[in-house]
Every structure is written in structure tokens, then in C-alpha cells.
Amino acid sequence: MIKIVAVMKIKAECVDTFKALARELVEKSRAEEGNISYSLNERIGDPATLAFIEVWRDQAAIDTHNATEHFTRILPKLGELCESAQPGNLFTEVEF
Amino acid sequence: MIKIVAVMKIKAECVDTFKALARELVEKSRAEEGNISYSLNERIGDPATLAFIEVWRDQAAIDTHNATEHFTRILPKLGELCESAQPGNLFTEVEF
């Protein structure tokens, strides 16, 4: 299981456009076979900072996702609406 | 529902100690009534960068958590093992 946290600062005037575009990405990503969860999240008190928080079965599922039509079409459009973006952080859960 | 993502860079020689201390915090936090999920995660390819990813029912549950014996006792010890820490990011999910 791999978790991705990708935090982005959106240009203030572009937040609504970003969310409208992201909706299709969220819905189609959730429908992918290797996806466990996929959400867009808004930082409390800072509505122009958004984060995708995603959980995938494995790296192969992420590779497939990164090559999908919806990802390759929508992600560059989202990128244009960002003021800045942290690199996506990939994590694995520590098992105790 | 409120999600917390807290990313920390641990002093290289302290990673095992951090995980051992964090185990009790994870287990006791998961047992709290308002907790939905609570995990410690390791950045892929960068094992000294760890992230708590948490989901709580509401702000009241977080306030209760922040006042628990396990949180107030263990968190300062974890802080001493960090080289740096991003401020905890609190998010709410965007509903489409």
C-alpha cells in the first residue's frame, strides 16, 4: 500500500476552476482498479492550499494511474493554476 | 471529518527510537473515541522522513486528543528526535 500526499498552493482567483477540473480526476481515479482512496482536501483556514491524499495498492497501480487519459489530460491543466506545489510525497505505512 | 498530515525529518541516528516511542502514541490514539485512523508513515527512499497521517471525527476530538496523557507525554520526546518538522496541516475533504 502506497500513500501519496501532494500539497499545492493555488492562485487565489483559480481555486474554483481547480476544484471543477479536479472533480473528474478524483472520480475517475477512484474508479481505477488499484485505487484504495483518493480525495482532494482543503487546508483549514487557508482555502487556496489544497492537497490530494491518495492510497494505492502498489507502485504498479500508480504507474498505471500516471499513464491514464484522465491523469495526463487533467494534471497539466491543474498545474497551470498552481502558484507553487510541493513535490508529491510517497509513503508506506510503518507496521508495528 | 478533519485530516492531519504532519511531516518530520528525524535525526538519522534517532529513527529507531522515534518509531519505538511512536508505537504507543499510534496505538493509544487509534483507541480514542473520535479517531477514525492514525498511522505513522515512512517516505519512500528517505527513511528518516516520517509522517503522521490522521483522520479525526471533528475538532473536539482533536482537542481531546491533544490533552491526553499519551499525547502530552510522548510528543515532546518525539520532538527532541526531529531535525525539522513542518507545521501540522489540518484539512477537510472537498465534497463533490
N, CA and C atoms of all chains as a GROMACS GRO file, in nm:
protein
  576
    1MET      N    1   0.085  -0.119   0.000
    1MET     CA    2   0.000   0.000   0.000
    1MET      C    3   0.089   0.124   0.000
    2ILE      N    4   0.063   0.214  -0.091
    2ILE     CA    5   0.142   0.338  -0.100
    2ILE      C    6   0.048   0.457  -0.086
    3LYS      N    7   0.088   0.552  -0.001
    3LYS     CA    8   0.009   0.674   0.017
    3LYS      C    9   0.082   0.790  -0.049
    4ILE      N   10   0.006   0.877  -0.112
    4ILE     CA   11   0.061   0.997  -0.173
    4ILE      C   12  -0.004   1.119  -0.108
    5VAL      N   13   0.079   1.216  -0.070
    5VAL     CA   14   0.029   1.345  -0.023
    5VAL      C   15   0.091   1.452  -0.112
    6ALA      N   16   0.007   1.524  -0.185
    6ALA     CA   17   0.056   1.627  -0.277
    6ALA      C   18  -0.013   1.759  -0.242
    7VAL      N   19   0.065   1.853  -0.188
    7VAL     CA   20   0.010   1.980  -0.140
    7VAL      C   21   0.042   2.090  -0.241
    8MET      N   22  -0.060   2.170  -0.276
    8MET     CA   23  -0.044   2.275  -0.376
    8MET      C   24  -0.105   2.406  -0.328
    9LYS      N   25  -0.035   2.516  -0.357
    9LYS     CA   26  -0.090   2.650  -0.333
    9LYS      C   27  -0.149   2.695  -0.466
   10ILE      N   28  -0.279   2.721  -0.466
   10ILE     CA   29  -0.348   2.757  -0.590
   10ILE      C   30  -0.352   2.910  -0.604
   11LYS      N   31  -0.340   2.960  -0.726
   11LYS     CA   32  -0.359   3.104  -0.747
   11LYS      C   33  -0.499   3.140  -0.697
   12ALA      N   34  -0.507   3.247  -0.618
   12ALA     CA   35  -0.631   3.276  -0.545
   12ALA      C   36  -0.754   3.281  -0.637
   13GLU      N   37  -0.737   3.337  -0.754
   13GLU     CA   38  -0.853   3.353  -0.844
   13GLU      C   39  -0.886   3.224  -0.919
   14CYS      N   40  -0.809   3.120  -0.897
   14CYS     CA   41  -0.825   2.995  -0.974
   14CYS      C   42  -0.878   2.878  -0.892
   15VAL      N   43  -0.910   2.901  -0.766
   15VAL     CA   44  -0.947   2.789  -0.678
   15VAL      C   45  -1.073   2.718  -0.728
   16ASP      N   46  -1.174   2.794  -0.767
   16ASP     CA   47  -1.298   2.730  -0.813
   16ASP      C   48  -1.274   2.650  -0.941
   17THR      N   49  -1.196   2.706  -1.032
   17THR     CA   50  -1.163   2.636  -1.157
   17THR      C   51  -1.086   2.508  -1.127
   18PHE      N   52  -0.992   2.516  -1.033
   18PHE     CA   53  -0.913   2.399  -0.994
   18PHE      C   54  -1.006   2.288  -0.944
   19LYS      N   55  -1.096   2.324  -0.855
   19LYS     CA   56  -1.186   2.222  -0.797
   19LYS      C   57  -1.275   2.160  -0.904
   20ALA      N   58  -1.322   2.243  -0.995
   20ALA     CA   59  -1.410   2.191  -1.102
   20ALA      C   60  -1.335   2.091  -1.189
   21LEU      N   61  -1.210   2.123  -1.222
   21LEU     CA   62  -1.128   2.031  -1.302
   21LEU      C   63  -1.092   1.906  -1.222
   22ALA      N   64  -1.062   1.925  -1.096
   22ALA     CA   65  -1.016   1.813  -1.012
   22ALA      C   66  -1.127   1.710  -0.991
   23ARG      N   67  -1.251   1.754  -0.997
   23ARG     CA   68  -1.361   1.662  -0.972
   23ARG      C   69  -1.356   1.539  -1.063
   24GLU      N   70  -1.334   1.562  -1.191
   24GLU     CA   71  -1.327   1.450  -1.285
   24GLU      C   72  -1.209   1.359  -1.252
   25LEU      N   73  -1.096   1.422  -1.217
   25LEU     CA   74  -0.976   1.342  -1.182
   25LEU      C   75  -1.004   1.255  -1.059
   26VAL      N   76  -1.068   1.312  -0.959
   26VAL     CA   77  -1.100   1.236  -0.837
   26VAL      C   78  -1.193   1.120  -0.870
   27GLU      N   79  -1.299   1.148  -0.945
   27GLU     CA   80  -1.398   1.044  -0.973
   27GLU      C   81  -1.339   0.931  -1.056
   28LYS      N   82  -1.262   0.965  -1.159
   28LYS     CA   83  -1.206   0.860  -1.245
   28LYS      C   84  -1.092   0.786  -1.175
   29SER      N   85  -1.018   0.854  -1.089
   29SER     CA   86  -0.910   0.785  -1.017
   29SER      C   87  -0.968   0.687  -0.916
   30ARG      N   88  -1.077   0.727  -0.849
   30ARG     CA   89  -1.141   0.636  -0.753
   30ARG      C   90  -1.191   0.508  -0.820
   31ALA      N   91  -1.224   0.521  -0.947
   31ALA     CA   92  -1.278   0.406  -1.020
   31ALA      C   93  -1.168   0.313  -1.071
   32GLU      N   94  -1.041   0.353  -1.059
   32GLU     CA   95  -0.933   0.266  -1.107
   32GLU      C   96  -0.920   0.145  -1.016
   33GLU      N   97  -0.878   0.036  -1.076
   33GLU     CA   98  -0.878  -0.093  -1.007
   33GLU      C   99  -0.782  -0.094  -0.886
   34GLY      N  100  -0.667  -0.030  -0.897
   34GLY     CA  101  -0.569  -0.035  -0.788
   34GLY      C  102  -0.582   0.078  -0.687
   35ASN      N  103  -0.688   0.158  -0.698
   35ASN     CA  104  -0.702   0.271  -0.606
   35ASN      C  105  -0.778   0.230  -0.481
   36ILE      N  106  -0.727   0.270  -0.365
   36ILE     CA  107  -0.794   0.241  -0.238
   36ILE      C  108  -0.870   0.364  -0.190
   37SER      N  109  -0.808   0.482  -0.200
   37SER     CA  110  -0.884   0.605  -0.174
   37SER      C  111  -0.815   0.722  -0.244
   38TYR      N  112  -0.894   0.824  -0.272
   38TYR     CA  113  -0.843   0.939  -0.349
   38TYR      C  114  -0.930   1.058  -0.314
   39SER      N  115  -0.870   1.161  -0.256
   39SER     CA  116  -0.951   1.276  -0.218
   39SER      C  117  -0.876   1.406  -0.241
   40LEU      N  118  -0.952   1.511  -0.264
   40LEU     CA  119  -0.899   1.647  -0.265
   40LEU      C  120  -0.939   1.710  -0.132
   41ASN      N  121  -0.844   1.780  -0.071
   41ASN     CA  122  -0.866   1.835   0.062
   41ASN      C  123  -0.822   1.980   0.068
   42GLU      N  124  -0.890   2.055   0.152
   42GLU     CA  125  -0.868   2.199   0.163
   42GLU      C  126  -0.807   2.226   0.300
   43ARG      N  127  -0.699   2.305   0.302
   43ARG     CA  128  -0.637   2.334   0.431
   43ARG      C  129  -0.728   2.425   0.513
   44ILE      N  130  -0.751   2.390   0.637
   44ILE     CA  131  -0.841   2.467   0.722
   44ILE      C  132  -0.783   2.606   0.744
   45GLY      N  133  -0.861   2.709   0.716
   45GLY     CA  134  -0.816   2.847   0.733
   45GLY      C  135  -0.734   2.901   0.617
   46ASP      N  136  -0.715   2.821   0.513
   46ASP     CA  137  -0.628   2.860   0.401
   46ASP      C  138  -0.681   2.792   0.274
   47PRO      N  139  -0.798   2.839   0.227
   47PRO     CA  140  -0.870   2.767   0.122
   47PRO      C  141  -0.801   2.763  -0.013
   48ALA      N  142  -0.691   2.836  -0.030
   48ALA     CA  143  -0.616   2.827  -0.156
   48ALA      C  144  -0.506   2.720  -0.149
   49THR      N  145  -0.492   2.654  -0.035
   49THR     CA  146  -0.398   2.542  -0.026
   49THR      C  147  -0.478   2.412  -0.027
   50LEU      N  148  -0.456   2.334  -0.130
   50LEU     CA  149  -0.529   2.208  -0.148
   50LEU      C  150  -0.430   2.093  -0.147
   51ALA      N  151  -0.479   1.976  -0.111
   51ALA     CA  152  -0.392   1.858  -0.109
   51ALA      C  153  -0.467   1.737  -0.163
   52PHE      N  154  -0.407   1.668  -0.256
   52PHE     CA  155  -0.454   1.534  -0.290
   52PHE      C  156  -0.396   1.436  -0.189
   53ILE      N  157  -0.481   1.357  -0.128
   53ILE     CA  158  -0.436   1.249  -0.039
   53ILE      C  159  -0.488   1.120  -0.101
   54GLU      N  160  -0.396   1.032  -0.136
   54GLU     CA  161  -0.431   0.915  -0.217
   54GLU      C  162  -0.373   0.789  -0.154
   55VAL      N  163  -0.442   0.679  -0.169
   55VAL     CA  164  -0.388   0.549  -0.127
   55VAL      C  165  -0.402   0.452  -0.244
   56TRP      N  166  -0.291   0.386  -0.277
   56TRP     CA  167  -0.287   0.293  -0.391
   56TRP      C  168  -0.239   0.157  -0.342
   57ARG      N  169  -0.280   0.055  -0.414
   57ARG     CA  170  -0.244  -0.084  -0.377
   57ARG      C  171  -0.093  -0.104  -0.382
   58ASP      N  172  -0.030  -0.055  -0.489
   58ASP     CA  173   0.115  -0.076  -0.505
   58ASP      C  174   0.167   0.020  -0.613
   59GLN      N  175   0.299   0.013  -0.638
   59GLN     CA  176   0.359   0.104  -0.735
   59GLN      C  177   0.304   0.080  -0.876
   60ALA      N  178   0.274  -0.044  -0.908
   60ALA     CA  179   0.220  -0.074  -1.041
   60ALA      C  180   0.087   0.000  -1.064
   61ALA      N  181   0.007   0.008  -0.959
   61ALA     CA  182  -0.121   0.081  -0.971
   61ALA      C  183  -0.096   0.230  -0.994
   62ILE      N  184   0.007   0.284  -0.931
   62ILE     CA  185   0.041   0.426  -0.950
   62ILE      C  186   0.093   0.448  -1.092
   63ASP      N  187   0.176   0.356  -1.138
   63ASP     CA  188   0.229   0.368  -1.275
   63ASP      C  189   0.114   0.367  -1.377
   64THR      N  190   0.020   0.277  -1.357
   64THR     CA  191  -0.097   0.271  -1.446
   64THR      C  192  -0.176   0.402  -1.439
   65HIS      N  193  -0.199   0.450  -1.317
   65HIS     CA  194  -0.270   0.577  -1.296
   65HIS      C  195  -0.202   0.693  -1.369
   66ASN      N  196  -0.068   0.699  -1.355
   66ASN     CA  197   0.006   0.810  -1.416
   66ASN      C  198  -0.001   0.810  -1.568
   67ALA      N  199  -0.039   0.698  -1.625
   67ALA     CA  200  -0.047   0.687  -1.772
   67ALA      C  201  -0.191   0.697  -1.824
   68THR      N  202  -0.289   0.713  -1.734
   68THR     CA  203  -0.428   0.716  -1.781
   68THR      C  204  -0.457   0.845  -1.859
   69GLU      N  205  -0.560   0.836  -1.942
   69GLU     CA  206  -0.602   0.952  -2.020
   69GLU      C  207  -0.642   1.067  -1.928
   70HIS      N  208  -0.721   1.037  -1.823
   70HIS     CA  209  -0.768   1.145  -1.735
   70HIS      C  210  -0.653   1.212  -1.661
   71PHE      N  211  -0.554   1.133  -1.617
   71PHE     CA  212  -0.440   1.193  -1.545
   71PHE      C  213  -0.356   1.280  -1.638
   72THR      N  214  -0.320   1.226  -1.753
   72THR     CA  215  -0.229   1.300  -1.842
   72THR      C  216  -0.298   1.422  -1.904
   73ARG      N  217  -0.429   1.420  -1.914
   73ARG     CA  218  -0.502   1.536  -1.968
   73ARG      C  219  -0.526   1.643  -1.862
   74ILE      N  220  -0.568   1.600  -1.741
   74ILE     CA  221  -0.613   1.697  -1.640
   74ILE      C  222  -0.496   1.754  -1.560
   75LEU      N  223  -0.397   1.673  -1.527
   75LEU     CA  224  -0.290   1.721  -1.438
   75LEU      C  225  -0.217   1.844  -1.490
   76PRO      N  226  -0.180   1.849  -1.619
   76PRO     CA  227  -0.112   1.971  -1.667
   76PRO      C  228  -0.200   2.096  -1.653
   77LYS      N  229  -0.331   2.079  -1.673
   77LYS     CA  230  -0.422   2.194  -1.656
   77LYS      C  231  -0.424   2.241  -1.511
   78LEU      N  232  -0.425   2.145  -1.418
   78LEU     CA  233  -0.421   2.181  -1.276
   78LEU      C  234  -0.291   2.253  -1.243
   79GLY      N  235  -0.182   2.203  -1.300
   79GLY     CA  236  -0.050   2.263  -1.274
   79GLY      C  237  -0.044   2.410  -1.310
   80GLU      N  238  -0.114   2.448  -1.417
   80GLU     CA  239  -0.115   2.588  -1.461
   80GLU      C  240  -0.186   2.680  -1.361
   81LEU      N  241  -0.271   2.620  -1.276
   81LEU     CA  242  -0.349   2.700  -1.181
   81LEU      C  243  -0.278   2.713  -1.045
   82CYS      N  244  -0.162   2.649  -1.033
   82CYS     CA  245  -0.089   2.650  -0.906
   82CYS      C  246   0.012   2.764  -0.900
   83GLU      N  247   0.020   2.824  -0.782
   83GLU     CA  248   0.125   2.921  -0.756
   83GLU      C  249   0.254   2.845  -0.722
   84SER      N  250   0.240   2.739  -0.646
   84SER     CA  251   0.354   2.652  -0.612
   84SER      C  252   0.299   2.516  -0.573
   85ALA      N  253   0.386   2.417  -0.580
   85ALA     CA  254   0.345   2.282  -0.541
   85ALA      C  255   0.464   2.211  -0.479
   86GLN      N  256   0.441   2.147  -0.365
   86GLN     CA  257   0.544   2.060  -0.308
   86GLN      C  258   0.552   1.935  -0.394
   87PRO      N  259   0.670   1.876  -0.406
   87PRO     CA  260   0.676   1.750  -0.479
   87PRO      C  261   0.589   1.647  -0.409
   88GLY      N  262   0.522   1.563  -0.484
   88GLY     CA  263   0.438   1.460  -0.424
   88GLY      C  264   0.520   1.370  -0.334
   89ASN      N  265   0.473   1.351  -0.214
   89ASN     CA  266   0.542   1.264  -0.119
   89ASN      C  267   0.479   1.127  -0.123
   90LEU      N  268   0.559   1.024  -0.145
   90LEU     CA  269   0.510   0.886  -0.143
   90LEU      C  270   0.552   0.820  -0.012
   91PHE      N  271   0.458   0.756   0.054
   91PHE     CA  272   0.484   0.697   0.185
   91PHE      C  273   0.436   0.552   0.190
   92THR      N  274   0.503   0.476   0.274
   92THR     CA  275   0.449   0.345   0.313
   92THR      C  276   0.426   0.348   0.463
   93GLU      N  277   0.322   0.276   0.506
   93GLU     CA  278   0.287   0.279   0.648
   93GLU      C  279   0.386   0.196   0.730
   94VAL      N  280   0.426   0.250   0.844
   94VAL     CA  281   0.511   0.174   0.936
   94VAL      C  282   0.420   0.073   1.009
   95GLU      N  283   0.456  -0.053   0.999
   95GLU     CA  284   0.377  -0.158   1.067
   95GLU      C  285   0.438  -0.183   1.205
   96PHE      N  286   0.354  -0.177   1.306
   96PHE     CA  287   0.405  -0.203   1.442
   96PHE      C  288   0.375  -0.345   1.484
   97MET      N  289  -1.523   1.575   0.949
   97MET     CA  290  -1.403   1.492   0.945
   97MET      C  291  -1.283   1.581   0.917
   98ILE      N  292  -1.180   1.570   0.997
   98ILE     CA  293  -1.059   1.651   0.980
   98ILE      C  294  -0.939   1.557   0.964
   99LYS      N  295  -0.857   1.587   0.862
   99LYS     CA  296  -0.737   1.507   0.838
   99LYS      C  297  -0.615   1.590   0.879
  100ILE      N  298  -0.519   1.524   0.938
  100ILE     CA  299  -0.393   1.590   0.976
  100ILE      C  300  -0.278   1.518   0.904
  101VAL      N  301  -0.191   1.597   0.843
  101VAL     CA  302  -0.067   1.542   0.785
  101VAL      C  303   0.048   1.618   0.851
  102ALA      N  304   0.132   1.546   0.924
  102ALA     CA  305   0.246   1.609   0.994
  102ALA      C  306   0.374   1.538   0.951
  103VAL      N  307   0.456   1.610   0.875
  103VAL     CA  308   0.579   1.551   0.818
  103VAL      C  309   0.700   1.598   0.899
  104MET      N  310   0.786   1.504   0.935
  104MET     CA  311   0.903   1.535   1.017
  104MET      C  312   1.029   1.470   0.960
  105LYS      N  313   1.138   1.544   0.965
  105LYS     CA  314   1.269   1.488   0.932
  105LYS      C  315   1.335   1.448   1.063
  106ILE      N  316   1.364   1.320   1.078
  106ILE     CA  317   1.419   1.269   1.205
  106ILE      C  318   1.572   1.270   1.198
  107LYS      N  319   1.636   1.300   1.311
  107LYS     CA  320   1.783   1.285   1.316
  107LYS      C  321   1.817   1.141   1.281
  108ALA      N  322   1.912   1.123   1.189
  108ALA     CA  323   1.937   0.990   1.129
  108ALA      C  324   1.957   0.882   1.235
  109GLU      N  325   2.027   0.916   1.340
  109GLU     CA  326   2.060   0.814   1.441
  109GLU      C  327   1.942   0.787   1.536
  110CYS      N  328   1.834   0.860   1.519
  110CYS     CA  329   1.722   0.851   1.614
  110CYS      C  330   1.596   0.786   1.555
  111VAL      N  331   1.604   0.738   1.432
  111VAL     CA  332   1.483   0.688   1.365
  111VAL      C  333   1.422   0.569   1.440
  112ASP      N  334   1.506   0.475   1.482
  112ASP     CA  335   1.452   0.357   1.552
  112ASP      C  336   1.389   0.397   1.686
  113THR      N  337   1.454   0.488   1.757
  113THR     CA  338   1.399   0.536   1.885
  113THR      C  339   1.265   0.606   1.862
  114PHE      N  340   1.259   0.687   1.755
  114PHE     CA  341   1.135   0.758   1.723
  114PHE      C  342   1.022   0.657   1.700
  115LYS      N  343   1.049   0.556   1.620
  115LYS     CA  344   0.944   0.458   1.589
  115LYS      C  345   0.898   0.383   1.714
  116ALA      N  346   0.995   0.350   1.799
  116ALA     CA  347   0.960   0.276   1.921
  116ALA      C  348   0.870   0.361   2.011
  117LEU      N  349   0.901   0.491   2.023
  117LEU     CA  350   0.818   0.581   2.103
  117LEU      C  351   0.682   0.605   2.037
  118ALA      N  352   0.684   0.616   1.904
  118ALA     CA  353   0.560   0.648   1.831
  118ALA      C  354   0.459   0.534   1.838
  119ARG      N  355   0.509   0.413   1.854
  119ARG     CA  356   0.418   0.297   1.856
  119ARG      C  357   0.308   0.314   1.961
  120GLU      N  358   0.347   0.354   2.082
  120GLU     CA  359   0.248   0.370   2.188
  120GLU      C  360   0.149   0.482   2.153
  121LEU      N  361   0.202   0.591   2.094
  121LEU     CA  362   0.115   0.703   2.056
  121LEU      C  363   0.014   0.658   1.950
  122VAL      N  364   0.059   0.581   1.853
  122VAL     CA  365  -0.031   0.532   1.747
  122VAL      C  366  -0.139   0.443   1.808
  123GLU      N  367  -0.097   0.348   1.890
  123GLU     CA  368  -0.194   0.252   1.945
  123GLU      C  369  -0.298   0.321   2.034
  124LYS      N  370  -0.252   0.412   2.120
  124LYS     CA  371  -0.346   0.477   2.212
  124LYS      C  372  -0.433   0.579   2.138
  125SER      N  373  -0.380   0.641   2.035
  125SER     CA  374  -0.460   0.737   1.959
  125SER      C  375  -0.570   0.665   1.881
  126ARG      N  376  -0.535   0.549   1.823
  126ARG     CA  377  -0.636   0.471   1.750
  126ARG      C  378  -0.750   0.429   1.840
  127ALA      N  379  -0.720   0.413   1.968
  127ALA     CA  380  -0.824   0.367   2.061
  127ALA      C  381  -0.912   0.481   2.110
  128GLU      N  382  -0.878   0.606   2.075
  128GLU     CA  383  -0.961   0.719   2.120
  128GLU      C  384  -1.094   0.718   2.045
  129GLU      N  385  -1.196   0.765   2.115
  129GLU     CA  386  -1.332   0.753   2.063
  129GLU      C  387  -1.354   0.831   1.933
  130GLY      N  388  -1.292   0.947   1.919
  130GLY     CA  389  -1.315   1.030   1.800
  130GLY      C  390  -1.216   1.007   1.688
  131ASN      N  391  -1.130   0.904   1.701
  131ASN     CA  392  -1.030   0.879   1.596
  131ASN      C  393  -1.085   0.786   1.489
  132ILE      N  394  -1.062   0.822   1.365
  132ILE     CA  395  -1.105   0.739   1.252
  132ILE      C  396  -0.986   0.659   1.198
  133SER      N  397  -0.870   0.723   1.184
  133SER     CA  398  -0.749   0.647   1.152
  133SER      C  399  -0.627   0.726   1.196
  134TYR      N  400  -0.519   0.655   1.221
  134TYR     CA  401  -0.398   0.716   1.275
  134TYR      C  402  -0.282   0.627   1.236
  135SER      N  403  -0.189   0.680   1.158
  135SER     CA  404  -0.077   0.596   1.114
  135SER      C  405   0.051   0.676   1.110
  136LEU      N  406   0.162   0.605   1.129
  136LEU     CA  407   0.295   0.660   1.105
  136LEU      C  408   0.342   0.605   0.972
  137ASN      N  409   0.400   0.692   0.890
  137ASN     CA  410   0.437   0.654   0.754
  137ASN      C  411   0.579   0.699   0.725
  138GLU      N  412   0.645   0.621   0.639
  138GLU     CA  413   0.785   0.645   0.605
  138GLU      C  414   0.793   0.687   0.460
  139ARG      N  415   0.867   0.794   0.433
  139ARG     CA  416   0.878   0.839   0.295
  139ARG      C  417   0.961   0.739   0.215
  140ILE      N  418   0.910   0.700   0.101
  140ILE     CA  419   0.979   0.600   0.019
  140ILE      C  420   1.112   0.658  -0.030
  141GLY      N  421   1.220   0.586  -0.006
  141GLY     CA  422   1.353   0.630  -0.048
  141GLY      C  423   1.418   0.728   0.048
  142ASP      N  424   1.353   0.760   0.158
  142ASP     CA  425   1.402   0.861   0.252
  142ASP      C  426   1.353   0.823   0.392
  143PRO      N  427   1.411   0.716   0.450
  143PRO     CA  428   1.353   0.657   0.571
  143PRO      C  429   1.365   0.743   0.696
  144ALA      N  430   1.437   0.856   0.688
  144ALA     CA  431   1.442   0.946   0.804
  144ALA      C  432   1.331   1.052   0.797
  145THR      N  433   1.251   1.050   0.691
  145THR     CA  434   1.135   1.140   0.685
  145THR      C  435   1.010   1.059   0.713
  146LEU      N  436   0.943   1.094   0.821
  146LEU     CA  437   0.824   1.023   0.866
  146LEU      C  438   0.705   1.118   0.870
  147ALA      N  439   0.587   1.063   0.853
  147ALA     CA  440   0.466   1.146   0.856
  147ALA      C  441   0.357   1.076   0.936
  148PHE      N  442   0.298   1.148   1.027
  148PHE     CA  443   0.172   1.103   1.086
  148PHE      C  444   0.060   1.146   0.991
  149ILE      N  445  -0.024   1.052   0.954
  149ILE     CA  446  -0.144   1.084   0.876
  149ILE      C  447  -0.262   1.037   0.960
  150GLU      N  448  -0.348   1.132   0.995
  150GLU     CA  449  -0.453   1.107   1.093
  150GLU      C  450  -0.587   1.154   1.040
  151VAL      N  451  -0.693   1.086   1.080
  151VAL     CA  452  -0.828   1.132   1.048
  151VAL      C  453  -0.909   1.131   1.178
  152TRP      N  454  -0.972   1.244   1.206
  152TRP     CA  455  -1.050   1.263   1.328
  152TRP      C  456  -1.193   1.302   1.294
  153ARG      N  457  -1.283   1.268   1.383
  153ARG     CA  458  -1.426   1.297   1.361
  153ARG      C  459  -1.451   1.447   1.350
  154ASP      N  460  -1.390   1.527   1.439
  154ASP     CA  461  -1.414   1.671   1.439
  154ASP      C  462  -1.307   1.740   1.524
  155GLN      N  463  -1.315   1.871   1.533
  155GLN     CA  464  -1.215   1.947   1.609
  155GLN      C  465  -1.219   1.912   1.758
  156ALA      N  466  -1.337   1.882   1.808
  156ALA     CA  467  -1.348   1.846   1.950
  156ALA      C  468  -1.266   1.720   1.980
  157ALA      N  469  -1.268   1.625   1.886
  157ALA     CA  470  -1.191   1.502   1.905
  157ALA      C  471  -1.041   1.531   1.905
  158ILE      N  472  -0.999   1.627   1.821
  158ILE     CA  473  -0.857   1.666   1.818
  158ILE      C  474  -0.819   1.736   1.947
  159ASP      N  475  -0.906   1.824   1.994
  159ASP     CA  476  -0.879   1.894   2.120
  159ASP      C  477  -0.863   1.794   2.235
  160THR      N  478  -0.951   1.695   2.240
  160THR     CA  479  -0.942   1.592   2.343
  160THR      C  480  -0.810   1.515   2.330
  161HIS      N  481  -0.778   1.478   2.204
  161HIS     CA  482  -0.652   1.406   2.176
  161HIS      C  483  -0.531   1.485   2.224
  162ASN      N  484  -0.531   1.616   2.194
  162ASN     CA  485  -0.415   1.699   2.228
  162ASN      C  486  -0.394   1.714   2.379
  163ALA      N  487  -0.498   1.680   2.454
  163ALA     CA  488  -0.489   1.692   2.600
  163ALA      C  489  -0.467   1.556   2.669
  164THR      N  490  -0.459   1.449   2.592
  164THR     CA  491  -0.446   1.316   2.656
  164THR      C  492  -0.308   1.300   2.719
  165GLU      N  493  -0.302   1.209   2.814
  165GLU     CA  494  -0.175   1.180   2.883
  165GLU      C  495  -0.073   1.129   2.781
  166HIS      N  496  -0.115   1.039   2.691
  166HIS     CA  497  -0.017   0.980   2.597
  166HIS      C  498   0.036   1.086   2.500
  167PHE      N  499  -0.050   1.177   2.454
  167PHE     CA  500  -0.004   1.280   2.360
  167PHE      C  501   0.092   1.378   2.430
  168THR      N  502   0.051   1.428   2.546
  168THR     CA  503   0.133   1.531   2.611
  168THR      C  504   0.265   1.474   2.666
  169ARG      N  505   0.267   1.343   2.692
  169ARG     CA  506   0.391   1.282   2.740
  169ARG      C  507   0.484   1.244   2.625
  170ILE      N  508   0.428   1.186   2.517
  170ILE     CA  509   0.514   1.129   2.411
  170ILE      C  510   0.556   1.235   2.309
  171LEU      N  511   0.468   1.329   2.274
  171LEU     CA  512   0.501   1.423   2.166
  171LEU      C  513   0.627   1.505   2.192
  172PRO      N  514   0.647   1.560   2.313
  172PRO     CA  515   0.772   1.635   2.335
  172PRO      C  516   0.896   1.548   2.316
  173LYS      N  517   0.887   1.420   2.356
  173LYS     CA  518   1.002   1.329   2.336
  173LYS      C  519   1.029   1.309   2.188
  174LEU      N  520   0.923   1.294   2.109
  174LEU     CA  521   0.940   1.278   1.964
  174LEU      C  522   1.002   1.405   1.905
  175GLY      N  523   0.957   1.520   1.954
  175GLY     CA  524   1.008   1.648   1.902
  175GLY      C  525   1.159   1.660   1.917
  176GLU      N  526   1.210   1.606   2.027
  176GLU     CA  527   1.356   1.614   2.052
  176GLU      C  528   1.435   1.530   1.952
  177LEU      N  529   1.370   1.436   1.887
  177LEU     CA  530   1.439   1.346   1.791
  177LEU      C  531   1.432   1.398   1.648
  178CYS      N  532   1.362   1.512   1.629
  178CYS     CA  533   1.344   1.567   1.494
  178CYS      C  534   1.454   1.668   1.460
  179GLU      N  535   1.497   1.661   1.335
  179GLU     CA  536   1.587   1.764   1.283
  179GLU      C  537   1.504   1.886   1.245
  180SER      N  538   1.388   1.860   1.184
  180SER     CA  539   1.295   1.967   1.149
  180SER      C  540   1.157   1.906   1.134
  181ALA      N  541   1.056   1.991   1.143
  181ALA     CA  542   0.918   1.943   1.128
  181ALA      C  543   0.836   2.051   1.061
  182GLN      N  544   0.758   2.012   0.961
  182GLN     CA  545   0.662   2.106   0.903
  182GLN      C  546   0.549   2.122   1.004
  183PRO      N  547   0.489   2.240   1.009
  183PRO     CA  548   0.372   2.254   1.097
  183PRO      C  549   0.264   2.156   1.051
  184GLY      N  550   0.194   2.097   1.146
  184GLY     CA  551   0.086   2.004   1.113
  184GLY      C  552  -0.018   2.072   1.025
  185ASN      N  553  -0.052   2.010   0.915
  185ASN     CA  554  -0.152   2.062   0.824
  185ASN      C  555  -0.286   1.999   0.854
  186LEU      N  556  -0.387   2.079   0.878
  186LEU     CA  557  -0.523   2.028   0.901
  186LEU      C  558  -0.606   2.052   0.776
  187PHE      N  559  -0.674   1.949   0.732
  187PHE     CA  560  -0.751   1.956   0.608
  187PHE      C  561  -0.894   1.906   0.629
  188THR      N  562  -0.983   1.960   0.549
  188THR     CA  563  -1.116   1.899   0.535
  188THR      C  564  -1.131   1.856   0.390
  189GLU      N  565  -1.203   1.747   0.371
  189GLU     CA  566  -1.218   1.693   0.235
  189GLU      C  567  -1.314   1.778   0.154
  190VAL      N  568  -1.278   1.804   0.028
  190VAL     CA  569  -1.367   1.874  -0.064
  190VAL      C  570  -1.473   1.774  -0.110
  191GLU      N  571  -1.598   1.808  -0.089
  191GLU     CA  572  -1.708   1.720  -0.130
  191GLU      C  573  -1.754   1.760  -0.269
  192PHE      N  574  -1.760   1.666  -0.357
  192PHE     CA  575  -1.803   1.697  -0.495
  192PHE      C  576  -1.949   1.658  -0.515
   0.00000   0.00000   0.00000
